[in-house]
Amino acid sequence: MHDSENLKVAVAGLIEVVARLLIVELDAIALQALAGEEISALLEELEPGVSSTLVATTNDSALQEELDAEFCRLFLIGEATSPMASAWLDGEQLANAARLSTQVQHWQASLEVEMEQGPWGNVPPDHISILLGLFSLALVREESGKLAEEIYTTALASMVPDFVKAICAESTNPVYRAGVRLLPQLLQIIHPAAGPQSAPQDV
């Protein structure tokens, strides 16, 4: 496997981790995965102190309940931090919002995958976790990268910067702030022309 392909696989794997963070409350297994040496080091660079928070939360049911409550506040009831792509479209993009669900179905068919099982079956098709899941699959399955590019330009490019800023401003938990801060860094590896998209560190 070439270096560029290895890089795509690595980035796709990390994007899937972020997608998992945004779709359902984290259980003990997911927390342990985030606390792993390699990914926790990446998260620590973006959000100092998050590594110790992950370890503490893994071993403390009260902290896990706080993290669950933060997930609900941000992604289930928080309008300012909506995980739906259509919530972040404006102007001419907003006119295309109705087509997004149809495009998601097209992308799933192209990748021969159905994201209707588990937590993905309980959210609208323009949920960021579904979009990230499809994007990561397209990265590793398509040599040309055309489908990944389409998913990025159609939905992720316009959504991610404002979504990340909103989460960093609203979240009181370093786990979610670190997770979303990692996302634009990963996307920039694949789309360097997009330029830096890092969120402000002081929130």
Backbone as a chain_set.jsonl record, in Angstrom:
{"seq": "MHDSENLKVAVAGLIEVVARLLIVELDAIALQALAGEEISALLEELEPGVSSTLVATTNDSALQEELDAEFCRLFLIGEATSPMASAWLDGEQLANAARLSTQVQHWQASLEVEMEQGPWGNVPPDHISILLGLFSLALVREESGKLAEEIYTTALASMVPDFVKAICAESTNPVYRAGVRLLPQLLQIIHPAAGPQSAPQDV", "coords": {"N": [[0.843, -1.197, 0.0], [0.583, 2.209, -0.878], [2.106, 5.254, 0.453], [0.326, 7.441, 0.384], [-2.122, 6.143, 0.299], [-2.065, 4.791, 2.72], [-2.148, 7.001, 4.396], [-4.71, 8.006, 3.831], [-6.29, 5.908, 4.805], [-5.646, 6.011, 7.529], [-6.538, 8.588, 8.207], [-9.261, 8.306, 7.579], [-10.004, 6.41, 9.488], [-9.724, 7.876, 11.872], [-11.596, 9.887, 11.418], [-13.911, 8.381, 11.529], [-13.927, 7.801, 14.242], [-14.446, 10.339, 15.317], [-16.964, 10.731, 14.181], [-18.421, 8.786, 15.534], [-18.363, 9.86, 18.06], [-20.168, 11.925, 17.829], [-22.687, 10.909, 17.408], [-23.893, 9.243, 19.311], [-24.216, 8.646, 22.857], [-21.203, 8.182, 24.692], [-19.959, 5.025, 25.525], [-18.312, 2.827, 27.931], [-16.438, 1.329, 26.474], [-15.992, 2.89, 24.186], [-14.932, 5.167, 25.397], [-12.552, 4.138, 26.443], [-11.261, 3.567, 24.061], [-10.855, 6.157, 23.037], [-9.135, 7.035, 24.966], [-6.844, 5.737, 24.339], [-3.322, 5.505, 23.6], [-2.317, 6.757, 21.166], [-4.48, 8.25, 19.935], [-5.35, 9.794, 22.099], [-3.157, 11.394, 22.501], [-3.219, 13.035, 20.247], [-5.64, 14.37, 20.715], [-5.003, 15.656, 23.085], [-3.178, 17.596, 22.309], [-4.849, 19.411, 21.077], [-6.706, 20.033, 22.998], [-5.7, 20.659, 25.914], [-5.423, 18.645, 28.794], [-7.481, 16.902, 28.317], [-6.883, 14.196, 28.168], [-6.539, 13.238, 30.811], [-9.118, 13.7, 31.661], [-10.555, 11.851, 30.12], [-9.56, 9.391, 31.112], [-10.379, 9.588, 33.795], [-13.158, 9.757, 33.478], [-13.757, 7.287, 32.374], [-13.558, 5.628, 34.575], [-15.415, 6.496, 36.369], [-18.682, 6.622, 37.198], [-20.358, 8.778, 37.704], [-19.15, 10.897, 36.36], [-19.413, 9.895, 33.797], [-22.171, 10.082, 33.495], [-22.415, 12.841, 33.49], [-21.135, 13.403, 31.093], [-22.881, 12.147, 29.319], [-25.114, 13.76, 29.689], [-24.142, 16.138, 28.662], [-23.84, 15.433, 25.978], [-26.552, 15.127, 25.235], [-27.441, 17.759, 25.648], [-25.957, 19.209, 23.773], [-26.305, 17.913, 21.22], [-28.857, 16.873, 20.928], [-30.871, 18.589, 21.91], [-29.904, 21.123, 21.591], [-30.158, 23.954, 19.724], [-28.277, 25.768, 18.76], [-26.092, 24.232, 18.342], [-26.563, 22.32, 16.43], [-26.334, 19.096, 14.898], [-27.062, 18.73, 12.296], [-26.597, 19.083, 8.842], [-28.173, 20.757, 7.264], [-28.89, 22.786, 8.963], [-26.829, 24.547, 8.92], [-26.611, 25.696, 6.505], [-26.929, 28.434, 4.24], [-28.318, 31.189, 2.319], [-27.87, 30.642, -1.128], [-27.138, 28.025, -0.736], [-28.994, 27.082, 1.066], [-31.232, 26.647, -0.461], [-30.658, 24.282, -1.605], [-30.88, 22.472, 0.403], [-33.047, 20.733, 0.701], [-32.487, 18.811, -1.135], [-30.503, 17.343, -0.075], [-30.972, 15.005, 1.461], [-31.725, 13.239, -0.54], [-29.345, 13.14, -1.95], [-27.717, 11.94, -0.053], [-28.816, 9.385, 0.029], [-28.125, 8.593, -2.538], [-25.321, 8.582, -2.303], [-24.978, 6.546, -0.439], [-25.926, 4.375, -1.919], [-24.029, 4.337, -3.972], [-21.79, 3.597, -2.553], [-22.583, 1.209, -1.689], [-23.771, 0.749, 0.837], [-25.828, 0.752, 3.741], [-26.938, 2.966, 6.006], [-28.764, 2.554, 8.195], [-29.025, 1.115, 10.429], [-28.618, 0.634, 13.98], [-27.518, 3.574, 15.786], [-27.529, 5.309, 13.59], [-29.887, 4.949, 12.25], [-31.704, 6.447, 13.584], [-31.575, 9.126, 13.145], [-31.799, 12.139, 11.081], [-30.955, 12.066, 7.537], [-29.046, 14.018, 6.937], [-27.413, 14.249, 9.095], [-24.369, 15.001, 10.747], [-22.743, 12.883, 11.512], [-23.488, 10.756, 9.842], [-22.759, 11.838, 7.369], [-19.992, 12.108, 7.75], [-19.327, 9.429, 8.103], [-19.92, 8.349, 5.577], [-18.159, 9.851, 4.05], [-15.656, 8.98, 5.048], [-15.735, 6.288, 4.289], [-15.791, 6.572, 1.505], [-13.277, 7.649, 1.105], [-11.501, 5.492, 1.479], [-12.426, 3.559, -0.24], [-12.623, 4.469, -2.835], [-10.544, 4.987, -5.534], [-10.245, 7.239, -7.13], [-11.362, 9.26, -5.622], [-13.492, 10.916, -6.15], [-16.13, 10.76, -5.169], [-15.801, 11.184, -2.44], [-14.866, 13.794, -2.556], [-17.162, 15.035, -3.535], [-18.985, 14.686, -1.416], [-17.677, 16.148, 0.518], [-17.557, 18.823, -0.572], [-20.264, 19.346, -0.997], [-21.562, 19.204, 1.494], [-19.937, 19.009, 3.927], [-17.847, 20.951, 3.808], [-19.065, 23.476, 4.042], [-20.338, 23.248, 6.441], [-18.704, 22.325, 8.614], [-16.691, 24.271, 9.694], [-18.244, 26.335, 11.08], [-19.803, 24.73, 12.736], [-17.868, 23.505, 14.385], [-16.842, 25.767, 15.723], [-19.128, 26.53, 17.133], [-19.587, 24.331, 18.872], [-17.225, 24.407, 20.387], [-17.604, 26.823, 21.668], [-19.906, 26.386, 23.146], [-19.731, 23.953, 24.565], [-19.045, 22.426, 27.706], [-17.414, 20.407, 28.247], [-14.252, 18.923, 27.863], [-13.858, 16.686, 26.252], [-15.686, 16.672, 24.088], [-15.028, 19.124, 22.943], [-12.373, 18.678, 22.174], [-12.741, 16.569, 20.384], [-14.239, 17.691, 18.225], [-12.478, 19.665, 17.428], [-10.474, 18.201, 16.335], [-11.55, 17.364, 13.952], [-11.593, 19.375, 11.696], [-8.845, 19.497, 11.323], [-8.248, 16.965, 10.36], [-9.752, 16.916, 7.997], [-8.442, 18.879, 6.59], [-6.062, 17.664, 5.932], [-6.788, 16.028, 3.841], [-7.925, 17.874, 2.15], [-6.09, 20.205, 1.58], [-6.207, 22.678, 0.324], [-8.29, 23.982, 1.396], [-7.423, 25.38, 3.567], [-6.426, 26.572, 6.892], [-8.618, 25.65, 9.524], [-8.935, 25.781, 12.191], [-10.428, 25.915, 15.413], [-10.989, 28.562, 17.809], [-8.901, 28.61, 20.706], [-9.47, 29.601, 23.223], [-12.233, 29.487, 25.131]], "CA": [[0.0, 0.0, 0.0], [1.369, 3.426, -0.985], [2.019, 6.15, 1.599], [-0.895, 8.236, 0.279], [-3.241, 5.285, 0.653], [-1.963, 4.599, 4.172], [-2.6, 8.234, 5.02], [-6.165, 8.059, 3.704], [-6.861, 4.92, 5.721], [-5.465, 6.518, 8.88], [-7.452, 9.724, 8.379], [-10.616, 7.774, 7.571], [-10.244, 5.778, 10.785], [-9.907, 8.92, 12.888], [-12.871, 10.54, 11.131], [-14.943, 7.495, 12.056], [-13.949, 7.987, 15.699], [-15.161, 11.592, 15.573], [-18.362, 10.499, 13.827], [-19.01, 8.021, 16.644], [-18.477, 10.796, 19.184], [-21.248, 12.883, 17.589], [-23.943, 10.242, 17.078], [-24.494, 8.559, 20.457], [-23.457, 8.787, 24.084], [-20.026, 7.316, 24.744], [-19.94, 3.999, 26.559], [-16.987, 2.597, 28.502], [-15.537, 0.847, 25.425], [-15.633, 4.038, 23.355], [-14.061, 6.027, 26.195], [-11.246, 3.496, 26.498], [-10.642, 3.745, 22.742], [-10.39, 7.543, 22.954], [-8.033, 7.2, 25.913], [-5.669, 5.045, 23.82], [-2.127, 6.366, 23.574], [-2.138, 7.56, 19.953], [-5.528, 9.253, 19.717], [-5.398, 10.734, 23.219], [-2.077, 12.366, 22.299], [-3.731, 14.012, 19.282], [-6.666, 15.179, 21.369], [-4.361, 16.47, 24.118], [-2.589, 18.76, 21.651], [-5.918, 20.34, 20.73], [-7.45, 20.385, 24.213], [-4.88, 20.211, 27.046], [-6.164, 18.137, 29.947], [-8.54, 15.973, 27.93], [-6.453, 12.816, 28.429], [-6.87, 12.904, 32.193], [-10.574, 13.666, 31.74], [-10.987, 10.579, 29.547], [-9.241, 8.326, 32.057], [-11.236, 9.744, 34.962], [-14.545, 9.467, 33.103], [-13.863, 5.842, 32.167], [-13.617, 4.94, 35.865], [-16.321, 7.213, 37.282], [-20.03, 6.611, 36.623], [-20.938, 10.12, 37.813], [-18.588, 11.668, 35.25], [-20.028, 9.38, 32.585], [-23.507, 10.667, 33.428], [-22.236, 14.238, 33.091], [-20.806, 13.393, 29.673], [-24.132, 11.818, 28.633], [-25.966, 14.952, 29.74], [-23.56, 17.106, 27.731], [-24.204, 14.976, 24.637], [-27.962, 15.473, 25.001], [-27.572, 19.215, 25.575], [-25.343, 19.719, 22.543], [-26.669, 17.298, 19.946], [-30.256, 16.474, 20.852], [-31.791, 19.699, 22.175], [-29.253, 22.416, 21.375], [-30.32, 24.492, 18.367], [-27.053, 26.467, 18.358], [-25.05, 23.243, 18.074], [-27.229, 21.254, 15.679], [-25.462, 18.255, 14.082], [-27.643, 18.568, 10.963], [-25.953, 19.955, 7.864], [-29.124, 21.753, 6.771], [-28.96, 23.898, 9.918], [-25.686, 25.424, 8.73], [-26.633, 26.218, 5.144], [-27.608, 29.718, 4.099], [-28.31, 31.738, 0.972], [-28.116, 29.696, -2.203], [-26.975, 26.672, -0.218], [-30.229, 26.686, 1.74], [-32.166, 26.162, -1.478], [-30.282, 22.905, -1.927], [-30.981, 21.645, 1.6], [-34.045, 19.681, 0.503], [-31.927, 17.761, -1.986], [-29.41, 16.673, 0.61], [-31.36, 13.64, 1.842], [-31.657, 12.437, -1.761], [-27.928, 12.935, -2.248], [-27.197, 10.961, 0.908], [-29.249, 8.078, -0.46], [-27.29, 8.303, -3.713], [-23.982, 8.247, -1.833], [-25.042, 5.221, 0.178], [-26.048, 3.394, -3.002], [-22.748, 4.27, -4.668], [-20.836, 2.898, -1.682], [-23.221, -0.066, -1.354], [-23.889, 0.69, 2.29], [-27.072, 1.289, 4.291], [-26.699, 3.46, 7.37], [-30.078, 2.599, 8.823], [-28.979, 0.278, 11.608], [-28.01, 1.264, 15.14], [-27.855, 4.981, 16.001], [-27.71, 6.031, 12.331], [-31.279, 4.829, 11.827], [-32.553, 7.294, 14.423], [-31.298, 10.543, 12.884], [-32.007, 12.534, 9.685], [-29.823, 11.708, 6.67], [-28.009, 15.045, 6.863], [-26.661, 14.291, 10.353], [-22.938, 15.065, 10.453], [-22.135, 11.572, 11.694], [-23.726, 9.995, 8.614], [-21.928, 12.436, 6.325], [-18.597, 11.749, 8.012], [-19.193, 8.006, 7.855], [-19.873, 8.152, 4.127], [-16.911, 10.462, 3.573], [-14.533, 8.104, 5.395], [-15.831, 5.111, 3.429], [-15.404, 6.965, 0.153], [-11.826, 7.866, 1.089], [-10.741, 4.246, 1.401], [-12.955, 2.66, -1.263], [-12.528, 5.05, -4.181], [-9.201, 5.426, -5.917], [-10.295, 8.581, -7.7], [-11.738, 10.213, -4.59], [-14.523, 11.842, -6.634], [-17.299, 10.754, -4.29], [-15.392, 11.857, -1.207], [-14.83, 15.225, -2.879], [-18.542, 15.504, -3.652], [-19.548, 14.757, -0.07], [-17.011, 17.259, 1.201], [-17.954, 20.13, -1.101], [-21.712, 19.522, -0.916], [-22.082, 19.334, 2.853], [-18.991, 19.183, 5.028], [-17.041, 22.176, 3.709], [-19.822, 24.634, 4.517], [-20.871, 23.009, 7.784], [-17.747, 22.005, 9.67], [-16.078, 25.387, 10.427], [-19.178, 26.965, 12.015], [-20.196, 23.706, 13.709], [-16.771, 23.367, 15.343], [-16.814, 26.977, 16.553], [-20.288, 26.508, 18.024], [-19.356, 23.333, 19.916], [-16.174, 24.904, 21.272], [-18.152, 27.928, 22.459], [-21.021, 25.945, 23.992], [-19.467, 22.757, 25.356], [-18.307, 22.556, 28.961], [-16.628, 19.182, 28.422], [-13.11, 18.911, 26.952], [-13.916, 15.545, 25.333], [-16.371, 17.091, 22.867], [-14.257, 20.196, 22.321], [-11.208, 18.076, 21.52], [-13.196, 15.765, 19.253], [-14.6, 18.505, 17.062], [-11.286, 20.38, 16.969], [-9.69, 17.278, 15.518], [-12.199, 17.163, 12.654], [-11.061, 20.203, 10.599], [-7.449, 19.138, 11.084], [-8.264, 15.769, 9.519], [-10.249, 17.277, 6.674], [-7.442, 19.684, 5.896], [-5.061, 16.755, 5.384], [-7.318, 15.552, 2.568], [-8.235, 19.048, 1.324], [-5.22, 21.287, 2.061], [-6.56, 23.963, -0.287], [-9.318, 24.619, 2.211], [-6.752, 26.269, 4.496], [-6.636, 26.291, 8.309], [-9.985, 25.797, 10.013], [-8.913, 25.477, 13.608], [-11.306, 26.725, 16.246], [-10.254, 29.306, 18.822], [-8.587, 27.787, 21.869], [-10.048, 30.186, 24.43], [-13.693, 29.437, 25.096]], "C": [[0.878, 1.246, 0.0], [1.151, 4.315, 0.241], [0.726, 6.957, 1.566], [-2.125, 7.42, 0.654], [-3.251, 5.003, 2.149], [-2.491, 5.817, 4.922], [-4.121, 8.336, 4.978], [-6.849, 7.108, 4.678], [-6.781, 5.422, 7.161], [-6.43, 7.666, 9.166], [-8.895, 9.243, 8.447], [-10.957, 7.134, 8.91], [-10.493, 6.794, 11.885], [-11.221, 9.673, 12.677], [-14.033, 9.69, 11.651], [-15.059, 7.608, 13.572], [-14.717, 9.258, 16.055], [-16.646, 11.43, 15.269], [-19.085, 9.762, 14.946], [-19.251, 8.922, 17.849], [-19.723, 11.661, 19.071], [-22.612, 12.236, 17.372], [-24.641, 9.632, 18.294], [-23.617, 8.774, 21.684], [-22.32, 7.776, 24.132], [-20.146, 6.301, 25.872], [-18.502, 3.765, 27.015], [-15.986, 2.156, 27.441], [-15.059, 1.999, 24.552], [-14.686, 4.974, 24.101], [-12.646, 5.447, 26.273], [-10.502, 3.65, 25.168], [-10.085, 5.154, 22.592], [-9.191, 7.786, 23.858], [-6.781, 6.453, 25.483], [-4.532, 6.009, 23.552], [-2.075, 7.288, 22.368], [-3.206, 8.645, 19.818], [-5.608, 10.235, 20.869], [-4.296, 11.784, 23.097], [-2.506, 13.442, 21.307], [-4.731, 14.947, 19.936], [-6.055, 16.123, 22.406], [-3.72, 17.716, 23.518], [-3.636, 19.833, 21.381], [-6.655, 20.854, 21.955], [-6.671, 19.871, 25.419], [-5.746, 19.797, 28.247], [-7.202, 17.09, 29.611], [-8.159, 14.523, 28.223], [-6.817, 12.384, 29.842], [-8.38, 12.846, 32.395], [-11.116, 12.342, 31.211], [-10.742, 9.429, 30.51], [-10.165, 8.39, 33.267], [-12.679, 9.352, 34.655], [-14.758, 7.972, 32.911], [-14.101, 5.111, 33.475], [-14.599, 5.571, 36.847], [-17.698, 7.317, 36.642], [-20.678, 7.993, 36.68], [-20.429, 11.009, 36.681], [-19.151, 11.193, 33.915], [-21.431, 9.952, 32.402], [-23.431, 12.126, 33.012], [-21.938, 14.332, 31.594], [-22.048, 13.077, 28.845], [-25.051, 13.036, 28.578], [-25.462, 16.021, 28.776], [-23.882, 16.732, 26.289], [-25.639, 15.38, 24.312], [-28.133, 16.977, 24.818], [-27.065, 19.75, 24.247], [-26.033, 19.225, 21.284], [-28.127, 16.864, 19.82], [-31.215, 17.651, 21.034], [-31.188, 21.072, 21.877], [-29.384, 22.908, 19.942], [-29.036, 25.145, 17.867], [-25.929, 25.512, 18.001], [-25.626, 22.05, 17.305], [-26.237, 20.437, 14.858], [-25.992, 18.019, 12.667], [-27.027, 19.573, 9.985], [-26.884, 21.07, 7.399], [-29.226, 22.959, 7.699], [-27.855, 24.921, 9.693], [-25.593, 25.965, 7.307], [-27.344, 27.558, 5.118], [-27.555, 30.163, 2.648], [-28.677, 30.702, -0.075], [-27.996, 28.251, -1.729], [-28.27, 26.169, 0.414], [-31.25, 26.136, 0.754], [-31.888, 24.713, -1.845], [-30.457, 21.943, -0.752], [-31.942, 20.481, 1.409], [-33.501, 18.525, -0.325], [-30.909, 16.898, -1.247], [-29.757, 15.237, 0.988], [-31.319, 12.713, 0.63], [-30.212, 12.142, -2.135], [-27.307, 11.904, -1.315], [-27.583, 9.551, 0.485], [-28.42, 7.644, -1.666], [-25.891, 7.88, -3.283], [-23.95, 6.861, -1.201], [-25.121, 4.129, -0.892], [-24.724, 3.226, -3.74], [-21.718, 3.48, -3.875], [-21.356, 1.532, -1.253], [-23.273, -0.27, 0.153], [-25.225, 1.299, 2.694], [-26.827, 1.69, 5.741], [-28.031, 3.655, 8.071], [-30.142, 1.723, 10.067], [-28.326, 1.044, 12.756], [-28.407, 2.729, 15.258], [-28.122, 5.76, 14.717], [-29.154, 5.972, 11.83], [-32.218, 5.742, 12.574], [-32.36, 8.779, 14.168], [-31.569, 10.86, 11.419], [-30.776, 12.233, 8.838], [-28.732, 12.764, 6.582], [-27.273, 15.223, 8.192], [-25.174, 14.211, 10.045], [-22.26, 13.711, 10.601], [-22.318, 10.687, 10.465], [-22.839, 10.525, 7.492], [-20.453, 12.073, 6.504], [-18.348, 10.268, 7.75], [-19.082, 7.701, 6.374], [-18.58, 8.705, 3.542], [-15.724, 9.547, 3.845], [-14.542, 6.834, 4.557], [-15.361, 5.427, 2.007], [-13.892, 7.16, 0.048], [-11.067, 6.571, 0.84], [-11.222, 3.313, 0.287], [-12.758, 3.168, -2.682], [-11.106, 5.507, -4.476], [-9.209, 6.866, -6.411], [-10.615, 9.645, -6.661], [-12.84, 11.166, -5.008], [-15.723, 11.909, -5.692], [-16.984, 11.438, -2.969], [-15.365, 13.372, -1.412], [-16.23, 15.803, -2.957], [-19.192, 15.657, -2.285], [-18.967, 15.948, 0.683], [-17.543, 18.605, 0.728], [-19.448, 20.393, -0.944], [-22.182, 19.825, 0.498], [-21.035, 19.709, 3.895], [-18.246, 20.514, 4.987], [-17.758, 23.386, 4.276], [-20.271, 24.485, 5.958], [-19.802, 23.0, 8.87], [-17.169, 23.222, 10.391], [-17.006, 26.019, 11.464], [-19.633, 25.996, 13.101], [-19.132, 23.563, 14.79], [-16.716, 24.573, 16.281], [-17.956, 26.97, 17.571], [-20.09, 25.52, 19.174], [-18.313, 23.825, 20.903], [-16.667, 26.037, 22.17], [-19.17, 27.447, 23.487], [-20.665, 24.805, 24.944], [-18.659, 23.066, 26.609], [-17.391, 21.356, 29.184], [-15.487, 19.128, 27.405], [-13.128, 17.756, 25.95], [-14.555, 15.958, 24.017], [-15.629, 18.227, 22.176], [-13.056, 19.63, 21.573], [-11.622, 17.302, 20.28], [-13.51, 16.6, 18.027], [-13.411, 19.309, 16.551], [-10.4, 19.491, 16.101], [-10.239, 17.199, 14.097], [-11.649, 18.057, 11.54], [-9.597, 19.926, 10.305], [-7.364, 17.937, 10.151], [-8.711, 16.103, 8.102], [-9.219, 18.077, 5.884], [-6.324, 18.824, 5.322], [-5.488, 16.284, 3.989], [-7.561, 16.708, 1.611], [-7.396, 20.234, 1.797], [-5.574, 22.644, 1.495], [-7.6, 24.71, 0.522], [-8.71, 25.573, 3.219], [-7.084, 25.926, 5.93], [-8.085, 26.541, 8.7], [-10.05, 25.612, 11.507], [-9.785, 26.438, 14.384], [-10.48, 27.463, 17.276], [-10.037, 28.461, 20.072], [-9.241, 28.326, 23.143], [-11.556, 30.236, 24.307], [-14.238, 29.675, 26.482]], "O": [[1.818, 1.338, 0.789], [0.169, 4.169, 0.969], [0.09, 7.144, 2.603], [-3.062, 7.943, 1.258], [-4.311, 4.978, 2.776], [-3.182, 5.695, 5.934], [-4.749, 8.707, 5.969], [-7.855, 7.452, 5.297], [-7.734, 5.277, 7.925], [-7.058, 7.716, 10.224], [-9.669, 9.717, 9.279], [-12.07, 7.294, 9.412], [-11.366, 6.601, 12.732], [-11.883, 10.054, 13.642], [-15.022, 10.224, 12.153], [-16.156, 7.523, 14.124], [-15.535, 9.26, 16.974], [-17.492, 11.932, 16.009], [-20.23, 10.079, 15.266], [-20.236, 8.757, 18.57], [-20.28, 12.087, 20.083], [-23.6, 12.943, 17.172], [-25.867, 9.518, 18.3], [-22.424, 9.051, 21.565], [-22.463, 6.646, 23.664], [-20.401, 6.659, 27.022], [-17.581, 4.429, 26.54], [-14.821, 2.55, 27.485], [-13.878, 2.086, 24.215], [-13.749, 5.513, 23.513], [-11.663, 6.181, 26.179], [-9.286, 3.837, 25.14], [-8.979, 5.336, 22.085], [-8.339, 8.625, 23.568], [-5.761, 6.515, 26.17], [-4.756, 7.194, 23.306], [-1.815, 8.482, 22.519], [-2.886, 9.816, 19.612], [-5.907, 11.409, 20.646], [-4.466, 12.924, 23.532], [-2.199, 14.619, 21.492], [-4.683, 16.161, 19.74], [-6.525, 17.246, 22.588], [-3.717, 18.775, 24.144], [-3.342, 21.027, 21.45], [-7.167, 21.973, 21.956], [-6.939, 18.772, 25.903], [-6.668, 20.507, 28.649], [-7.752, 16.452, 30.508], [-9.036, 13.704, 28.499], [-7.342, 11.29, 30.046], [-8.875, 12.05, 33.193], [-12.039, 11.774, 31.795], [-11.615, 8.584, 30.705], [-10.677, 7.364, 33.715], [-13.342, 8.7, 35.463], [-15.819, 7.446, 33.246], [-14.774, 4.081, 33.492], [-14.612, 5.217, 38.026], [-17.866, 8.025, 35.649], [-21.464, 8.344, 35.8], [-21.194, 11.785, 36.109], [-19.345, 11.996, 33.002], [-21.834, 10.269, 31.283], [-24.285, 12.604, 32.266], [-22.429, 15.232, 30.912], [-22.252, 13.67, 27.786], [-25.683, 13.308, 27.557], [-26.254, 16.725, 28.15], [-24.165, 17.604, 25.468], [-25.908, 15.914, 23.237], [-28.875, 17.421, 23.942], [-27.675, 20.644, 23.66], [-26.318, 20.01, 20.38], [-28.582, 16.526, 18.727], [-32.258, 17.704, 20.382], [-31.897, 22.077, 21.91], [-28.779, 22.335, 19.037], [-28.737, 25.082, 16.674], [-24.922, 25.924, 17.425], [-25.214, 20.91, 17.516], [-25.381, 21.012, 14.186], [-25.441, 17.207, 11.923], [-26.952, 20.767, 10.274], [-26.443, 22.195, 7.166], [-29.612, 24.043, 7.26], [-27.926, 26.036, 10.209], [-24.612, 26.616, 6.948], [-28.268, 27.786, 5.899], [-26.832, 29.581, 1.84], [-29.662, 29.977, 0.066], [-28.667, 27.361, -2.252], [-28.605, 24.989, 0.314], [-32.041, 25.258, 1.097], [-32.768, 24.004, -2.333], [-30.214, 20.744, -0.887], [-31.693, 19.376, 1.89], [-33.99, 17.399, -0.232], [-30.504, 15.845, -1.74], [-28.921, 14.345, 0.851], [-30.93, 11.55, 0.743], [-29.887, 11.041, -2.579], [-26.477, 11.096, -1.73], [-26.772, 8.629, 0.571], [-28.058, 6.475, -1.796], [-25.333, 6.929, -3.831], [-23.006, 6.097, -1.407], [-24.467, 3.092, -0.783], [-24.34, 2.111, -4.094], [-20.88, 2.782, -4.445], [-20.673, 0.787, -0.55], [-22.875, -1.312, 0.673], [-25.698, 2.246, 2.066], [-26.544, 0.846, 6.592], [-28.382, 4.759, 8.486], [-31.197, 1.603, 10.689], [-27.572, 1.99, 12.529], [-29.516, 3.097, 14.872], [-28.849, 6.752, 14.733], [-29.59, 6.842, 11.075], [-33.402, 5.816, 12.248], [-32.915, 9.608, 14.889], [-31.572, 9.951, 10.588], [-29.667, 12.153, 9.367], [-27.606, 12.453, 6.195], [-26.59, 16.227, 8.397], [-24.759, 13.44, 9.18], [-21.3, 13.421, 9.887], [-21.406, 9.951, 10.089], [-22.238, 9.748, 6.75], [-19.756, 11.77, 5.536], [-17.294, 9.889, 7.24], [-18.251, 6.894, 5.959], [-17.982, 8.102, 2.651], [-14.876, 9.356, 2.972], [-13.485, 6.349, 4.154], [-14.632, 4.65, 1.392], [-13.299, 6.867, -0.99], [-10.1, 6.552, 0.079], [-10.511, 2.381, -0.09], [-12.73, 2.38, -3.627], [-10.541, 6.32, -3.745], [-8.278, 7.624, -6.138], [-10.194, 10.794, -6.792], [-13.108, 12.137, -4.3], [-16.266, 12.985, -5.446], [-17.806, 12.187, -2.44], [-15.791, 14.132, -0.543], [-16.471, 16.922, -2.504], [-19.874, 16.649, -2.026], [-19.679, 16.661, 1.391], [-17.938, 19.437, 1.545], [-19.857, 21.542, -0.775], [-23.103, 20.619, 0.686], [-21.243, 20.644, 4.668], [-18.037, 21.137, 6.028], [-17.137, 24.233, 4.92], [-20.553, 25.478, 6.628], [-19.983, 23.604, 9.928], [-17.152, 23.219, 11.622], [-16.6, 26.22, 12.609], [-19.825, 26.392, 14.25], [-19.454, 23.506, 15.977], [-16.56, 24.415, 17.492], [-17.772, 27.357, 18.725], [-20.392, 25.839, 20.324], [-18.482, 23.683, 22.114], [-16.201, 26.19, 23.299], [-19.288, 28.024, 24.568], [-21.246, 24.706, 26.024], [-17.718, 23.859, 26.58], [-16.677, 21.291, 30.185], [-15.728, 19.272, 26.206], [-12.48, 17.838, 24.907], [-14.037, 15.638, 22.947], [-15.603, 18.286, 20.947], [-12.758, 20.061, 20.459], [-10.951, 17.36, 19.25], [-13.098, 16.263, 16.917], [-13.34, 19.607, 15.359], [-9.668, 19.978, 15.239], [-9.483, 16.992, 13.147], [-11.262, 17.525, 10.499], [-9.147, 20.097, 9.172], [-6.515, 17.891, 9.261], [-8.124, 15.632, 7.127], [-9.137, 17.964, 4.661], [-5.701, 19.205, 4.331], [-4.666, 16.159, 3.081], [-7.422, 16.55, 0.398], [-7.943, 21.18, 2.364], [-5.275, 23.666, 2.113], [-7.778, 25.918, 0.362], [-9.39, 26.486, 3.689], [-7.938, 25.074, 6.175], [-8.7, 27.516, 8.267], [-11.116, 25.313, 12.045], [-9.873, 27.622, 14.059], [-9.371, 27.034, 17.592], [-10.909, 27.678, 20.449], [-9.532, 27.551, 24.054], [-12.091, 30.955, 23.463], [-15.454, 29.674, 26.676]]}, "num_chains": 1, "name": "protein.A"}
